[in-house]
Amino acid sequence: MLPSLEKIARKRKMLGLTQKKLADLSGVSQSLIAKLESGKTDPSYTKVKAIIDVLNQLEMKMEVHAREIVHSKVISVQKSDKVSKAVHLMMEHGYSQLPVFDGEHAVGSISEKTILSQVSAGRDLSQISVLFVEEVMNEAFPQVGEDAPLSLISGLLQVYPAVLVSKKGKVTGIVTKADLLKMLL
């Protein structure tokens, strides 16, 4: 299904294209683009599809991908580590959450919130610190490939505090909400 015709002008302008340049790339006339954007024509499906395909291809080339924003050094804990080690690593590196691994496989996550929920449940701090991470961990962060677009990553970060980046099934990095905010600087 094709997007609405109103989106063509918006995408074209966002990509910094003139009507003439878009027409050349799409194999249609500049006047068709102008009429299409002003709503003065009812174009054929094949012409609209050609225009949309060019806009989508250009948009994908311009989009930021995971490999461009990833932290390649992943600070993590093993599921068999003590909670005190996770707290130490979070404080030392200034992170609020860490992925939890079983060998090289991500199996969970631990965060300040996870640990504080244990305190709220009435556990003593000295009890919590000696627990194994696997006893308190949450679900693992989602994983995406290095070519994953920023739009996918930002969508995942609205639900999860971090996203792991992998290549051929091996975790190669991590992206957090803070990494996206740094892109605004």
TORDREN-464277 format. One record per atom (N, C-alpha, C): residue in three letters; y, z, x; atom name; chain. Coordinates in pm, whole numbers, plus 50000, padded with zeros to 5 digits. Example, Ala and Ser with C-alpha at 12.3 -4.5 7.8 and 13.67 -1.06 7.14 Angstrom:
2
code|c2|c3|c1|site|unit
ALA|49431|50780|51319|N|A
ALA|49550|50780|51230|CA|A
ALA|49670|50780|51320|C|A
SER|49775|50708|51285|N|A
SER|49894|50714|51367|CA|A
SER|50003|50787|51290|C|A
END
This chain:
185
code|c2|c3|c1|site|unit
MET|49882|50000|50084|N|A
MET|50000|50000|50000|CA|A
MET|50124|50000|50089|C|A
LEU|50218|49917|50056|N|A
LEU|50342|49908|50134|CA|A
LEU|50443|50013|50090|C|A
PRO|50525|50061|50184|N|A
PRO|50631|50155|50144|CA|A
PRO|50738|50083|50063|C|A
SER|50824|50159|49999|N|A
SER|50929|50099|49917|CA|A
SER|51025|50016|50005|C|A
LEU|51082|49914|49945|N|A
LEU|51170|49824|50018|CA|A
LEU|51296|49895|50069|C|A
GLU|51336|50002|50003|N|A
GLU|51456|50076|50047|CA|A
GLU|51438|50135|50186|C|A
LYS|51315|50157|50226|N|A
LYS|51290|50218|50357|CA|A
LYS|51308|50119|50471|C|A
ILE|51309|49992|50442|N|A
ILE|51322|49892|50548|CA|A
ILE|51454|49907|50621|C|A
ALA|51565|49914|50550|N|A
ALA|51697|49926|50613|CA|A
ALA|51706|50056|50693|C|A
ARG|51655|50163|50635|N|A
ARG|51661|50294|50702|CA|A
ARG|51583|50290|50833|C|A
LYS|51462|50236|50829|N|A
LYS|51380|50227|50952|CA|A
LYS|51445|50135|51054|C|A
ARG|51497|50022|51007|N|A
ARG|51559|49926|51098|CA|A
ARG|51675|49991|51172|C|A
LYS|51759|50063|51099|N|A
LYS|51875|50129|51160|CA|A
LYS|51832|50242|51253|C|A
MET|51730|50316|51213|N|A
MET|51679|50425|51297|CA|A
MET|51628|50372|51430|C|A
LEU|51569|50252|51427|N|A
LEU|51517|50192|51549|CA|A
LEU|51623|50116|51627|C|A
GLY|51745|50112|51574|N|A
GLY|51855|50046|51644|CA|A
GLY|51844|49894|51644|C|A
LEU|51782|49839|51541|N|A
LEU|51766|49694|51532|CA|A
LEU|51873|49631|51443|C|A
THR|51917|49514|51480|N|A
THR|52003|49435|51390|CA|A
THR|51912|49362|51293|C|A
GLN|51971|49313|51185|N|A
GLN|51893|49233|51090|CA|A
GLN|51837|49109|51161|C|A
LYS|51917|49049|51247|N|A
LYS|51875|48928|51319|CA|A
LYS|51755|48958|51409|C|A
LYS|51760|49068|51483|N|A
LYS|51650|49104|51574|CA|A
LYS|51522|49131|51494|C|A
LEU|51533|49205|51384|N|A
LEU|51416|49232|51301|CA|A
LEU|51359|49102|51244|C|A
ALA|51447|49013|51202|N|A
ALA|51403|48884|51148|CA|A
ALA|51326|48805|51255|C|A
ASP|51380|48800|51376|N|A
ASP|51314|48728|51485|CA|A
ASP|51175|48786|51515|C|A
LEU|51168|48918|51522|N|A
LEU|51041|48984|51552|CA|A
LEU|50938|48967|51440|C|A
SER|50987|48956|51316|N|A
SER|50899|48946|51199|CA|A
SER|50863|48803|51162|C|A
GLY|50937|48707|51218|N|A
GLY|50911|48568|51183|CA|A
GLY|50966|48528|51048|C|A
VAL|51074|48595|51006|N|A
VAL|51142|48560|50881|CA|A
VAL|51288|48534|50911|C|A
SER|51363|48489|50812|N|A
SER|51504|48461|50834|CA|A
SER|51588|48588|50822|C|A
GLN|51703|48587|50890|N|A
GLN|51796|48701|50882|CA|A
GLN|51848|48716|50740|C|A
SER|51868|48604|50671|N|A
SER|51919|48612|50534|CA|A
SER|51817|48681|50441|C|A
LEU|51687|48662|50468|N|A
LEU|51586|48732|50388|CA|A
LEU|51597|48882|50407|C|A
ILE|51615|48924|50532|N|A
ILE|51631|49068|50560|CA|A
ILE|51753|49121|50485|C|A
ALA|51865|49050|50492|N|A
ALA|51988|49093|50424|CA|A
ALA|51967|49102|50273|C|A
LYS|51905|49001|50215|N|A
LYS|51880|49001|50070|CA|A
LYS|51782|49112|50032|C|A
LEU|51683|49132|50114|N|A
LEU|51583|49236|50089|CA|A
LEU|51651|49374|50088|C|A
GLU|51734|49399|50189|N|A
GLU|51799|49529|50201|CA|A
GLU|51901|49553|50089|C|A
SER|51961|49445|50038|N|A
SER|52060|49461|49930|CA|A
SER|51994|49455|49792|C|A
GLY|51863|49429|49788|N|A
GLY|51792|49425|49661|CA|A
GLY|51814|49297|49583|C|A
LYS|51857|49191|49650|N|A
LYS|51890|49065|49582|CA|A
LYS|51776|48964|49584|C|A
THR|51658|49005|49626|N|A
THR|51545|48912|49627|CA|A
THR|51416|48986|49598|C|A
ASP|51319|48913|49553|N|A
ASP|51186|48966|49530|CA|A
ASP|51093|48892|49626|C|A
PRO|51080|48940|49749|N|A
PRO|51008|48866|49853|CA|A
PRO|50857|48866|49832|C|A
SER|50792|48777|49903|N|A
SER|50646|48771|49896|CA|A
SER|50585|48888|49972|C|A
TYR|50465|48920|49933|N|A
TYR|50392|49029|49996|CA|A
TYR|50376|49005|50146|C|A
THR|50339|48884|50184|N|A
THR|50313|48856|50326|CA|A
THR|50438|48872|50411|C|A
LYS|50553|48835|50358|N|A
LYS|50676|48851|50437|CA|A
LYS|50713|48998|50451|C|A
VAL|50702|49073|50343|N|A
VAL|50732|49216|50350|CA|A
VAL|50634|49285|50444|C|A
LYS|50506|49248|50435|N|A
LYS|50406|49309|50523|CA|A
LYS|50438|49280|50669|C|A
ALA|50480|49158|50701|N|A
ALA|50515|49122|50839|CA|A
ALA|50630|49210|50888|C|A
ILE|50730|49230|50804|N|A
ILE|50846|49313|50841|CA|A
ILE|50804|49458|50862|C|A
ILE|50728|49512|50769|N|A
ILE|50682|49652|50778|CA|A
ILE|50594|49671|50901|C|A
ASP|50506|49576|50928|N|A
ASP|50418|49587|51046|CA|A
ASP|50500|49594|51175|C|A
VAL|50603|49510|51187|N|A
VAL|50688|49513|51306|CA|A
VAL|50759|49647|51317|C|A
LEU|50815|49697|51207|N|A
LEU|50884|49826|51210|CA|A
LEU|50790|49939|51249|C|A
ASN|50669|49938|51195|N|A
ASN|50571|50043|51228|CA|A
ASN|50529|50037|51374|C|A
GLN|50508|49917|51427|N|A
GLN|50470|49902|51568|CA|A
GLN|50581|49954|51660|C|A
LEU|50705|49918|51628|N|A
LEU|50817|49964|51710|CA|A
LEU|50835|50115|51700|C|A
GLU|50814|50168|51582|N|A
GLU|50827|50312|51563|CA|A
GLU|50722|50387|51643|C|A
MET|50599|50335|51646|N|A
MET|50493|50400|51722|CA|A
MET|50521|50396|51872|C|A
LYS|50580|50287|51921|N|A
LYS|50613|50277|52063|CA|A
LYS|50720|50378|52101|C|A
MET|50812|50407|52009|N|A
MET|50922|50497|52038|CA|A
MET|50886|50644|52019|C|A
GLU|50779|50672|51945|N|A
GLU|50747|50809|51911|CA|A
GLU|50697|50887|52033|C|A
VAL|50734|51012|52036|N|A
VAL|50689|51103|52141|CA|A
VAL|50543|51140|52113|C|A
HIS|50464|51149|52218|N|A
HIS|50323|51183|52205|CA|A
HIS|50294|51316|52275|C|A
ALA|50179|51373|52242|N|A
ALA|50140|51504|52295|CA|A
ALA|50148|51510|52447|C|A
ARG|50103|51406|52515|N|A
ARG|50099|51409|52661|CA|A
ARG|50238|51424|52723|C|A
GLU|50344|51394|52645|N|A
GLU|50480|51401|52697|CA|A
GLU|50541|51540|52683|C|A
ILE|50484|51626|52602|N|A
ILE|50542|51759|52580|CA|A
ILE|50446|51874|52609|C|A
VAL|50324|51841|52648|N|A
VAL|50220|51941|52665|CA|A
VAL|50244|52028|52790|C|A
HIS|50205|52153|52779|N|A
HIS|50196|52242|52896|CA|A
HIS|50054|52226|52948|C|A
SER|50041|52175|53069|N|A
SER|49906|52151|53120|CA|A
SER|49837|52279|53168|C|A
LYS|49914|52381|53197|N|A
LYS|49852|52508|53237|CA|A
LYS|49834|52594|53112|C|A
VAL|49710|52609|53072|N|A
VAL|49678|52685|52952|CA|A
VAL|49641|52827|52992|C|A
ILE|49723|52923|52954|N|A
ILE|49693|53064|52977|CA|A
ILE|49605|53107|52860|C|A
SER|49487|53156|52891|N|A
SER|49391|53189|52785|CA|A
SER|49309|53310|52825|C|A
VAL|49227|53354|52730|N|A
VAL|49131|53461|52757|CA|A
VAL|48994|53413|52710|C|A
GLN|48893|53476|52764|N|A
GLN|48757|53451|52719|CA|A
GLN|48726|53548|52605|C|A
LYS|48635|53511|52518|N|A
LYS|48603|53596|52404|CA|A
LYS|48544|53731|52448|C|A
SER|48487|53735|52569|N|A
SER|48427|53858|52620|CA|A
SER|48527|53947|52696|C|A
ASP|48653|53902|52709|N|A
ASP|48756|53984|52774|CA|A
ASP|48800|54096|52680|C|A
LYS|48856|54199|52738|N|A
LYS|48909|54310|52660|CA|A
LYS|49046|54270|52603|C|A
VAL|49081|54330|52492|N|A
VAL|49211|54306|52429|CA|A
VAL|49324|54342|52525|C|A
SER|49304|54442|52606|N|A
SER|49408|54484|52702|CA|A
SER|49442|54369|52798|C|A
LYS|49344|54288|52836|N|A
LYS|49371|54174|52923|CA|A
LYS|49457|54071|52850|C|A
ALA|49427|54046|52723|N|A
ALA|49506|53952|52644|CA|A
ALA|49651|54000|52633|C|A
VAL|49670|54128|52608|N|A
VAL|49805|54185|52599|CA|A
VAL|49878|54170|52732|C|A
HIS|49808|54199|52840|N|A
HIS|49868|54187|52974|CA|A
HIS|49914|54043|52999|C|A
LEU|49829|53946|52969|N|A
LEU|49863|53805|52992|CA|A
LEU|49981|53761|52904|C|A
MET|49982|53806|52778|N|A
MET|50093|53770|52689|CA|A
MET|50225|53826|52742|C|A
MET|50222|53950|52787|N|A
MET|50344|54011|52839|CA|A
MET|50387|53948|52971|C|A
GLU|50292|53922|53058|N|A
GLU|50322|53864|53188|CA|A
GLU|50384|53725|53177|C|A
HIS|50336|53646|53081|N|A
HIS|50381|53507|53069|CA|A
HIS|50482|53485|52956|C|A
GLY|50511|53588|52879|N|A
GLY|50609|53576|52771|CA|A
GLY|50558|53497|52652|C|A
TYR|50429|53502|52625|N|A
TYR|50370|53431|52511|CA|A
TYR|50340|53530|52400|C|A
SER|50342|53481|52277|N|A
SER|50307|53567|52164|CA|A
SER|50166|53540|52114|C|A
GLN|50101|53439|52169|N|A
GLN|49964|53407|52130|CA|A
GLN|49891|53337|52244|C|A
LEU|49759|53347|52242|N|A
LEU|49676|53283|52344|CA|A
LEU|49554|53222|52278|C|A
PRO|49506|53111|52332|N|A
PRO|49377|53060|52284|CA|A
PRO|49265|53144|52345|C|A
VAL|49155|53151|52272|N|A
VAL|49037|53224|52317|CA|A
VAL|48926|53122|52341|C|A
PHE|48863|53133|52458|N|A
PHE|48758|53039|52497|CA|A
PHE|48624|53109|52513|C|A
ASP|48519|53031|52495|N|A
ASP|48383|53071|52531|CA|A
ASP|48343|52968|52635|C|A
GLY|48359|53001|52762|N|A
GLY|48344|52901|52868|CA|A
GLY|48461|52805|52861|C|A
GLU|48434|52675|52837|N|A
GLU|48541|52576|52828|CA|A
GLU|48573|52538|52684|C|A
HIS|48507|52602|52586|N|A
HIS|48526|52566|52446|CA|A
HIS|48617|52666|52375|C|A
ALA|48719|52614|52307|N|A
ALA|48809|52699|52229|CA|A
ALA|48733|52751|52107|C|A
VAL|48733|52883|52092|N|A
VAL|48660|52944|51981|CA|A
VAL|48747|53032|51892|C|A
GLY|48870|53056|51934|N|A
GLY|48956|53143|51856|CA|A
GLY|49094|53153|51915|C|A
SER|49170|53248|51861|N|A
SER|49304|53275|51912|CA|A
SER|49334|53423|51894|C|A
ILE|49425|53471|51974|N|A
ILE|49469|53610|51961|CA|A
ILE|49621|53609|51976|C|A
SER|49685|53692|51896|N|A
SER|49831|53696|51898|CA|A
SER|49880|53839|51885|C|A
GLU|50010|53855|51907|N|A
GLU|50071|53986|51886|CA|A
GLU|50046|54032|51743|C|A
LYS|50056|53939|51650|N|A
LYS|50034|53970|51508|CA|A
LYS|49892|54020|51485|C|A
THR|49794|53957|51550|N|A
THR|49655|53998|51539|CA|A
THR|49637|54142|51583|C|A
ILE|49698|54173|51696|N|A
ILE|49684|54307|51753|CA|A
ILE|49758|54411|51667|C|A
LEU|49877|54375|51621|N|A
LEU|49953|54467|51536|CA|A
LEU|49883|54494|51403|C|A
SER|49808|54396|51354|N|A
SER|49734|54418|51230|CA|A
SER|49625|54523|51250|C|A
GLN|49572|54532|51371|N|A
GLN|49473|54636|51402|CA|A
GLN|49538|54774|51398|C|A
VAL|49661|54782|51449|N|A
VAL|49736|54909|51444|CA|A
VAL|49764|54946|51299|C|A
SER|49806|54848|51220|N|A
SER|49835|54872|51078|CA|A
SER|49711|54916|51002|C|A
ALA|49595|54872|51047|N|A
ALA|49470|54910|50982|CA|A
ALA|49427|55051|51019|C|A
GLY|49507|55118|51104|N|A
GLY|49478|55257|51137|CA|A
GLY|49404|55279|51267|C|A
ARG|49382|55175|51342|N|A
ARG|49313|55192|51470|CA|A
ARG|49411|55247|51573|C|A
ASP|49360|55332|51658|N|A
ASP|49437|55390|51767|CA|A
ASP|49455|55285|51877|C|A
LEU|49569|55285|51946|N|A
LEU|49596|55188|52052|CA|A
LEU|49491|55193|52162|C|A
SER|49445|55311|52195|N|A
SER|49344|55322|52301|CA|A
SER|49211|55259|52256|C|A
GLN|49182|55264|52126|N|A
GLN|49061|55199|52073|CA|A
GLN|49075|55047|52078|C|A
ILE|49191|54999|52039|N|A
ILE|49215|54855|52033|CA|A
ILE|49206|54792|52172|C|A
SER|49263|54859|52272|N|A
SER|49270|54800|52406|CA|A
SER|49134|54778|52469|C|A
VAL|49032|54854|52429|N|A
VAL|48900|54838|52489|CA|A
VAL|48806|54747|52407|C|A
LEU|48855|54701|52293|N|A
LEU|48774|54608|52213|CA|A
LEU|48763|54474|52284|C|A
PHE|48656|54402|52256|N|A
PHE|48643|54267|52307|CA|A
PHE|48730|54175|52221|C|A
VAL|48788|54076|52283|N|A
VAL|48874|53983|52212|CA|A
VAL|48803|53923|52091|C|A
GLU|48675|53891|52105|N|A
GLU|48602|53828|51995|CA|A
GLU|48594|53919|51872|C|A
GLU|48613|54049|51890|N|A
GLU|48607|54143|51777|CA|A
GLU|48733|54138|51691|C|A
VAL|48843|54085|51745|N|A
VAL|48968|54085|51669|CA|A
VAL|49030|53945|51655|C|A
MET|48973|53846|51722|N|A
MET|49037|53714|51728|CA|A
MET|49043|53647|51590|C|A
ASN|49136|53553|51581|N|A
ASN|49152|53469|51462|CA|A
ASN|49090|53333|51491|C|A
GLU|49104|53241|51395|N|A
GLU|49050|53107|51413|CA|A
GLU|49117|53036|51530|C|A
ALA|49048|52938|51583|N|A
ALA|49099|52861|51698|CA|A
ALA|49217|52774|51655|C|A
PHE|49304|52745|51749|N|A
PHE|49414|52653|51724|CA|A
PHE|49356|52513|51704|C|A
PRO|49421|52431|51624|N|A
PRO|49371|52293|51609|CA|A
PRO|49384|52216|51740|C|A
GLN|49301|52113|51754|N|A
GLN|49305|52030|51875|CA|A
GLN|49340|51887|51838|C|A
VAL|49422|51825|51923|N|A
VAL|49458|51684|51906|CA|A
VAL|49438|51614|52040|C|A
GLY|49429|51483|52036|N|A
GLY|49419|51405|52159|CA|A
GLY|49555|51390|52224|C|A
GLU|49557|51344|52348|N|A
GLU|49682|51328|52423|CA|A
GLU|49774|51223|52362|C|A
ASP|49720|51132|52281|N|A
ASP|49801|51028|52217|CA|A
ASP|49853|51070|52080|C|A
ALA|49826|51191|52038|N|A
ALA|49870|51236|51906|CA|A
ALA|50022|51231|51897|C|A
PRO|50076|51177|51787|N|A
PRO|50221|51165|51773|CA|A
PRO|50287|51300|51742|C|A
LEU|50413|51308|51777|N|A
LEU|50490|51429|51752|CA|A
LEU|50489|51468|51605|C|A
SER|50489|51370|51516|N|A
SER|50490|51399|51372|CA|A
SER|50364|51478|51332|C|A
LEU|50250|51445|51389|N|A
LEU|50127|51519|51360|CA|A
LEU|50135|51660|51417|C|A
ILE|50182|51671|51540|N|A
ILE|50190|51801|51606|CA|A
ILE|50287|51893|51532|C|A
SER|50403|51841|51494|N|A
SER|50501|51925|51425|CA|A
SER|50447|51969|51289|C|A
GLY|50370|51883|51224|N|A
GLY|50308|51922|51097|CA|A
GLY|50209|52036|51117|C|A
LEU|50127|52027|51220|N|A
LEU|50031|52133|51250|CA|A
LEU|50101|52264|51288|C|A
LEU|50213|52251|51360|N|A
LEU|50285|52372|51402|CA|A
LEU|50356|52443|51286|C|A
GLN|50363|52379|51172|N|A
GLN|50417|52448|51055|CA|A
GLN|50315|52545|50997|C|A
VAL|50187|52524|51033|N|A
VAL|50080|52609|50984|CA|A
VAL|50024|52700|51093|C|A
TYR|50013|52646|51215|N|A
TYR|49954|52718|51327|CA|A
TYR|50060|52746|51434|C|A
PRO|50042|52854|51511|N|A
PRO|50141|52885|51615|CA|A
PRO|50132|52797|51739|C|A
ALA|50020|52726|51755|N|A
ALA|50002|52641|51873|CA|A
ALA|49900|52533|51841|C|A
VAL|49904|52427|51922|N|A
VAL|49810|52317|51910|CA|A
VAL|49754|52290|52049|C|A
LEU|49623|52282|52060|N|A
LEU|49561|52249|52188|CA|A
LEU|49551|52098|52201|C|A
VAL|49572|52049|52321|N|A
VAL|49563|51907|52350|CA|A
VAL|49439|51884|52435|C|A
SER|49360|51785|52397|N|A
SER|49235|51762|52469|CA|A
SER|49218|51615|52506|C|A
LYS|49135|51594|52605|N|A
LYS|49098|51460|52649|CA|A
LYS|48948|51459|52667|C|A
LYS|48882|51371|52595|N|A
LYS|48735|51360|52599|CA|A
LYS|48669|51495|52574|C|A
GLY|48722|51570|52478|N|A
GLY|48663|51697|52438|CA|A
GLY|48698|51816|52526|C|A
LYS|48771|51794|52635|N|A
LYS|48810|51904|52726|CA|A
LYS|48957|51937|52705|C|A
VAL|48988|52063|52683|N|A
VAL|49126|52106|52662|CA|A
VAL|49206|52083|52790|C|A
THR|49316|52009|52776|N|A
THR|49400|51976|52892|CA|A
THR|49539|52039|52884|C|A
GLY|49572|52099|52769|N|A
GLY|49704|52159|52757|CA|A
GLY|49726|52222|52621|C|A
ILE|49848|52271|52602|N|A
ILE|49884|52339|52478|CA|A
ILE|50029|52305|52444|C|A
VAL|50058|52299|52314|N|A
VAL|50194|52278|52265|CA|A
VAL|50223|52389|52164|C|A
THR|50339|52454|52180|N|A
THR|50379|52560|52087|CA|A
THR|50509|52521|52017|C|A
LYS|50548|52601|51920|N|A
LYS|50674|52578|51850|CA|A
LYS|50791|52578|51948|C|A
ALA|50785|52664|52046|N|A
ALA|50893|52673|52147|CA|A
ALA|50907|52542|52225|C|A
ASP|50795|52473|52247|N|A
ASP|50800|52344|52318|CA|A
ASP|50877|52241|52237|C|A
LEU|50859|52243|52106|N|A
LEU|50933|52149|52022|CA|A
LEU|51081|52181|52021|C|A
LEU|51113|52308|52017|N|A
LEU|51255|52348|52019|CA|A
LEU|51322|52309|52150|C|A
LYS|51249|52316|52260|N|A
LYS|51304|52277|52392|CA|A
LYS|51344|52131|52394|C|A
MET|51280|52048|52312|N|A
MET|51313|51906|52307|CA|A
MET|51453|51882|52253|C|A
LEU|51508|51980|52183|N|A
LEU|51642|51968|52126|CA|A
LEU|51751|51993|52229|C|A
LEU|51714|52050|52343|N|A
LEU|51813|52082|52447|CA|A
LEU|51850|51959|52527|C|A
END
